[in-house]
């Protein structure tokens, strides 16, 4: 069985080999990308989506308005159920009423 010191030496050697392999693969990938960019006449702006041939991604629809789910019978104020509870509802719930009492 190997000693701790021997295993640590093996680990250090493996980490060195891994780092060297990663550097070589990275250099190869960079060379391939540069060759493709040169072949197709691309620059960094094209890759970032700011070039002439860039295609815009579709935007997500806005949240818009949401129909109210709760109404205060005294004031007529409403709440959609999204976001923080309005003061009138918090006060009523603290006073013993239930959320169902205000459902539309």
N, C-alpha and C positions, 0 to 999 in steps of 0.2 A: 504494500500500500504506500502511496506517495505521501510525503510530509506536506504540511501546510505551506512551508516555504517553496517547495517544488511546484505545488499547485498555483501559488501566487506568481511564480516565474512563468508558468505556462499561460496563465491568464494574461499577464503583461505582454507576452509574445503574441497571443491571439488578438488582443486589442490593437497591437501595432499592425498586424496583418489586416485586420478589419478596416482600420483607418486608411491604410494604403489602398486597399481595394475600393473603398468609397471614393477616394480622391481620383483614382483611375477611371471609375465609372462616371463620375461627375464630369471629368475632363472630356471623356468620350461623348457624353450627352451634349455638352456645350458645343463641341465641334460639329455634331450632327445638326443641332439647331442653327448654328451659324451657316452651315452649308445650305440648309433648306431656305433660310432667309435670303441668302445671296442668290440662290437659284430662282426664287420667286420675287425678288426685288422688294422684300419686306424690311421694315425698320421697327424699332421699339414701339413707336406710336401705333403702328398697325397691331402689334400684339396686345397693347393696352386698350384697344377698342376705340382709339381716337383717330384712326386712319380713314381714308376715303371709303374703303370697302367695309367699314364696320357695320354690323347689324345690331340694332337696338333690341334689347330684350323687352317683351311686353310688360307693361306696368300692372301691378296688382290694383284691383278696383278699390276705391276709397271706401271707408267704413260707412259713409252716408248717415242718414238718420234712422233711428230705430223706433218702432212704435212703443208708446208707453205701456207699461204693465201695471203700474200702481198709481192711484190718484188720491190726493188728500181731499176728502169731501168738504172740509171747511173752507179751504182756499182755492181748490181746483188745480193746485200744482200737481205735476205728474213726474214720474221717474220710470226710466226704461228698464231698470234692474241691472244696468251696467255701471261700473264705476262705484265711487263712494256713495253711501246712502245720504240723501239730503237731510238737512237738519230737522225738517218737519217730521220725517219718518223716524229718524233716530229718537227724537223726543217722544213720539207716540209709542214706539216699541219699548222705550224705557218706562213709560207709564203703564205698561201692562197689555197693550194691544198686540195683535199678531199681524204678521205680514199679509196673511190672507184677508184681513179686514180691509185692506186697501187695494186688493186686486181688482182690475178692471174687467 
